[in-house]
């Protein structure tokens, strides 16, 4: 069982695109070059995490951190 799982994980990794993380059999196929659409989303939680990581500066342990966010309803900007 463990060997089969390891084999599946190796196959998944072999097929993963190092750029986008998707399946490289799809994202690197020239036939699909016009099949993708990019989009943008705004996420203030991600921005807060980015600012917090930047504030840590050259902290050697920064890569070991797991970032999280906390929503504070009392800080919501009134209409």
PyMOL commands that place a pseudoatom at each C-alpha (Angstrom):
pseudoatom trace, name=CA, resn=UNK, resi=1, chain=A, elem=C, hetatm=0, pos=[0.000, 0.000, 0.000]
pseudoatom trace, name=CA, resn=UNK, resi=2, chain=A, elem=C, hetatm=0, pos=[2.735, 2.466, 0.986]
pseudoatom trace, name=CA, resn=UNK, resi=3, chain=A, elem=C, hetatm=0, pos=[4.719, 1.602, -2.145]
pseudoatom trace, name=CA, resn=UNK, resi=4, chain=A, elem=C, hetatm=0, pos=[1.683, 2.238, -4.362]
pseudoatom trace, name=CA, resn=UNK, resi=5, chain=A, elem=C, hetatm=0, pos=[1.043, 5.581, -2.647]
pseudoatom trace, name=CA, resn=UNK, resi=6, chain=A, elem=C, hetatm=0, pos=[4.689, 6.555, -3.081]
pseudoatom trace, name=CA, resn=UNK, resi=7, chain=A, elem=C, hetatm=0, pos=[4.492, 5.637, -6.772]
pseudoatom trace, name=CA, resn=UNK, resi=8, chain=A, elem=C, hetatm=0, pos=[1.374, 7.813, -7.221]
pseudoatom trace, name=CA, resn=UNK, resi=9, chain=A, elem=C, hetatm=0, pos=[3.058, 10.723, -5.431]
pseudoatom trace, name=CA, resn=UNK, resi=10, chain=A, elem=C, hetatm=0, pos=[6.126, 10.391, -7.684]
pseudoatom trace, name=CA, resn=UNK, resi=11, chain=A, elem=C, hetatm=0, pos=[3.933, 10.390, -10.794]
pseudoatom trace, name=CA, resn=UNK, resi=12, chain=A, elem=C, hetatm=0, pos=[2.023, 13.460, -9.566]
pseudoatom trace, name=CA, resn=UNK, resi=13, chain=A, elem=C, hetatm=0, pos=[5.301, 15.266, -8.914]
pseudoatom trace, name=CA, resn=UNK, resi=14, chain=A, elem=C, hetatm=0, pos=[6.693, 14.281, -12.326]
pseudoatom trace, name=CA, resn=UNK, resi=15, chain=A, elem=C, hetatm=0, pos=[3.600, 15.740, -14.020]
pseudoatom trace, name=CA, resn=UNK, resi=16, chain=A, elem=C, hetatm=0, pos=[3.563, 18.972, -11.971]
pseudoatom trace, name=CA, resn=UNK, resi=17, chain=A, elem=C, hetatm=0, pos=[4.570, 22.176, -13.746]
pseudoatom trace, name=CA, resn=UNK, resi=18, chain=A, elem=C, hetatm=0, pos=[7.387, 23.940, -11.864]
pseudoatom trace, name=CA, resn=UNK, resi=19, chain=A, elem=C, hetatm=0, pos=[5.971, 27.326, -12.877]
pseudoatom trace, name=CA, resn=UNK, resi=20, chain=A, elem=C, hetatm=0, pos=[2.233, 27.180, -12.092]
pseudoatom trace, name=CA, resn=UNK, resi=21, chain=A, elem=C, hetatm=0, pos=[1.921, 23.925, -10.143]
pseudoatom trace, name=CA, resn=UNK, resi=22, chain=A, elem=C, hetatm=0, pos=[-0.674, 22.575, -12.574]
pseudoatom trace, name=CA, resn=UNK, resi=23, chain=A, elem=C, hetatm=0, pos=[-0.507, 19.435, -14.676]
pseudoatom trace, name=CA, resn=UNK, resi=24, chain=A, elem=C, hetatm=0, pos=[2.306, 20.105, -17.163]
pseudoatom trace, name=CA, resn=UNK, resi=25, chain=A, elem=C, hetatm=0, pos=[0.729, 17.713, -19.669]
pseudoatom trace, name=CA, resn=UNK, resi=26, chain=A, elem=C, hetatm=0, pos=[-1.987, 20.336, -20.020]
pseudoatom trace, name=CA, resn=UNK, resi=27, chain=A, elem=C, hetatm=0, pos=[-0.370, 23.692, -19.261]
pseudoatom trace, name=CA, resn=UNK, resi=28, chain=A, elem=C, hetatm=0, pos=[2.724, 23.059, -21.402]
pseudoatom trace, name=CA, resn=UNK, resi=29, chain=A, elem=C, hetatm=0, pos=[0.866, 21.623, -24.392]
pseudoatom trace, name=CA, resn=UNK, resi=30, chain=A, elem=C, hetatm=0, pos=[0.991, 24.157, -27.264]
pseudoatom trace, name=CA, resn=UNK, resi=31, chain=A, elem=C, hetatm=0, pos=[-2.558, 23.154, -28.285]
pseudoatom trace, name=CA, resn=UNK, resi=32, chain=A, elem=C, hetatm=0, pos=[-3.770, 24.716, -25.042]
pseudoatom trace, name=CA, resn=UNK, resi=33, chain=A, elem=C, hetatm=0, pos=[-2.004, 28.075, -25.367]
pseudoatom trace, name=CA, resn=UNK, resi=34, chain=A, elem=C, hetatm=0, pos=[-5.292, 29.926, -25.913]
pseudoatom trace, name=CA, resn=UNK, resi=35, chain=A, elem=C, hetatm=0, pos=[-7.352, 27.781, -23.548]
pseudoatom trace, name=CA, resn=UNK, resi=36, chain=A, elem=C, hetatm=0, pos=[-6.260, 29.581, -20.379]
pseudoatom trace, name=CA, resn=UNK, resi=37, chain=A, elem=C, hetatm=0, pos=[-7.708, 32.768, -19.012]
pseudoatom trace, name=CA, resn=UNK, resi=38, chain=A, elem=C, hetatm=0, pos=[-5.971, 34.777, -16.294]
pseudoatom trace, name=CA, resn=UNK, resi=39, chain=A, elem=C, hetatm=0, pos=[-7.868, 36.586, -13.619]
pseudoatom trace, name=CA, resn=UNK, resi=40, chain=A, elem=C, hetatm=0, pos=[-7.181, 38.696, -10.600]
pseudoatom trace, name=CA, resn=UNK, resi=41, chain=A, elem=C, hetatm=0, pos=[-8.751, 38.658, -7.189]
pseudoatom trace, name=CA, resn=UNK, resi=42, chain=A, elem=C, hetatm=0, pos=[-8.177, 41.055, -4.344]
pseudoatom trace, name=CA, resn=UNK, resi=43, chain=A, elem=C, hetatm=0, pos=[-7.480, 39.489, -0.970]
pseudoatom trace, name=CA, resn=UNK, resi=44, chain=A, elem=C, hetatm=0, pos=[-6.703, 41.746, 1.964]
pseudoatom trace, name=CA, resn=UNK, resi=45, chain=A, elem=C, hetatm=0, pos=[-5.907, 38.731, 4.149]
pseudoatom trace, name=CA, resn=UNK, resi=46, chain=A, elem=C, hetatm=0, pos=[-3.055, 37.811, 1.770]
pseudoatom trace, name=CA, resn=UNK, resi=47, chain=A, elem=C, hetatm=0, pos=[-1.860, 41.407, 1.798]
pseudoatom trace, name=CA, resn=UNK, resi=48, chain=A, elem=C, hetatm=0, pos=[-1.750, 41.376, 5.614]
pseudoatom trace, name=CA, resn=UNK, resi=49, chain=A, elem=C, hetatm=0, pos=[0.281, 38.157, 5.537]
pseudoatom trace, name=CA, resn=UNK, resi=50, chain=A, elem=C, hetatm=0, pos=[2.705, 39.707, 3.029]
pseudoatom trace, name=CA, resn=UNK, resi=51, chain=A, elem=C, hetatm=0, pos=[3.187, 42.773, 5.208]
pseudoatom trace, name=CA, resn=UNK, resi=52, chain=A, elem=C, hetatm=0, pos=[3.750, 40.623, 8.296]
pseudoatom trace, name=CA, resn=UNK, resi=53, chain=A, elem=C, hetatm=0, pos=[6.353, 38.501, 6.491]
pseudoatom trace, name=CA, resn=UNK, resi=54, chain=A, elem=C, hetatm=0, pos=[8.103, 41.612, 5.185]
pseudoatom trace, name=CA, resn=UNK, resi=55, chain=A, elem=C, hetatm=0, pos=[8.214, 43.045, 8.713]
pseudoatom trace, name=CA, resn=UNK, resi=56, chain=A, elem=C, hetatm=0, pos=[10.181, 39.977, 9.844]
pseudoatom trace, name=CA, resn=UNK, resi=57, chain=A, elem=C, hetatm=0, pos=[13.021, 41.108, 7.599]
pseudoatom trace, name=CA, resn=UNK, resi=58, chain=A, elem=C, hetatm=0, pos=[15.940, 38.728, 7.344]
pseudoatom trace, name=CA, resn=UNK, resi=59, chain=A, elem=C, hetatm=0, pos=[14.632, 36.326, 9.974]
pseudoatom trace, name=CA, resn=UNK, resi=60, chain=A, elem=C, hetatm=0, pos=[16.289, 32.973, 9.295]
pseudoatom trace, name=CA, resn=UNK, resi=61, chain=A, elem=C, hetatm=0, pos=[13.206, 31.148, 10.583]
pseudoatom trace, name=CA, resn=UNK, resi=62, chain=A, elem=C, hetatm=0, pos=[10.746, 32.985, 8.316]
pseudoatom trace, name=CA, resn=UNK, resi=63, chain=A, elem=C, hetatm=0, pos=[10.426, 30.013, 5.941]
pseudoatom trace, name=CA, resn=UNK, resi=64, chain=A, elem=C, hetatm=0, pos=[9.408, 27.786, 8.841]
pseudoatom trace, name=CA, resn=UNK, resi=65, chain=A, elem=C, hetatm=0, pos=[6.458, 30.015, 9.722]
pseudoatom trace, name=CA, resn=UNK, resi=66, chain=A, elem=C, hetatm=0, pos=[2.870, 29.241, 8.831]
pseudoatom trace, name=CA, resn=UNK, resi=67, chain=A, elem=C, hetatm=0, pos=[0.947, 32.427, 8.255]
pseudoatom trace, name=CA, resn=UNK, resi=68, chain=A, elem=C, hetatm=0, pos=[-2.662, 32.849, 9.305]
pseudoatom trace, name=CA, resn=UNK, resi=69, chain=A, elem=C, hetatm=0, pos=[-5.119, 35.711, 9.402]
pseudoatom trace, name=CA, resn=UNK, resi=70, chain=A, elem=C, hetatm=0, pos=[-7.723, 36.805, 11.916]
pseudoatom trace, name=CA, resn=UNK, resi=71, chain=A, elem=C, hetatm=0, pos=[-10.789, 38.743, 10.822]
pseudoatom trace, name=CA, resn=UNK, resi=72, chain=A, elem=C, hetatm=0, pos=[-11.793, 41.615, 13.128]
pseudoatom trace, name=CA, resn=UNK, resi=73, chain=A, elem=C, hetatm=0, pos=[-15.374, 42.708, 12.320]
pseudoatom trace, name=CA, resn=UNK, resi=74, chain=A, elem=C, hetatm=0, pos=[-14.985, 45.823, 14.460]
pseudoatom trace, name=CA, resn=UNK, resi=75, chain=A, elem=C, hetatm=0, pos=[-12.365, 47.102, 12.009]
pseudoatom trace, name=CA, resn=UNK, resi=76, chain=A, elem=C, hetatm=0, pos=[-14.662, 46.961, 8.960]
pseudoatom trace, name=CA, resn=UNK, resi=77, chain=A, elem=C, hetatm=0, pos=[-14.839, 50.347, 7.214]
pseudoatom trace, name=CA, resn=UNK, resi=78, chain=A, elem=C, hetatm=0, pos=[-18.337, 51.776, 7.553]
pseudoatom trace, name=CA, resn=UNK, resi=79, chain=A, elem=C, hetatm=0, pos=[-20.375, 52.434, 4.409]
for i in range(1, 79): cmd.bond("trace and resi %d" % i, "trace and resi %d" % (i + 1))
show_as sticks, trace
zoom trace
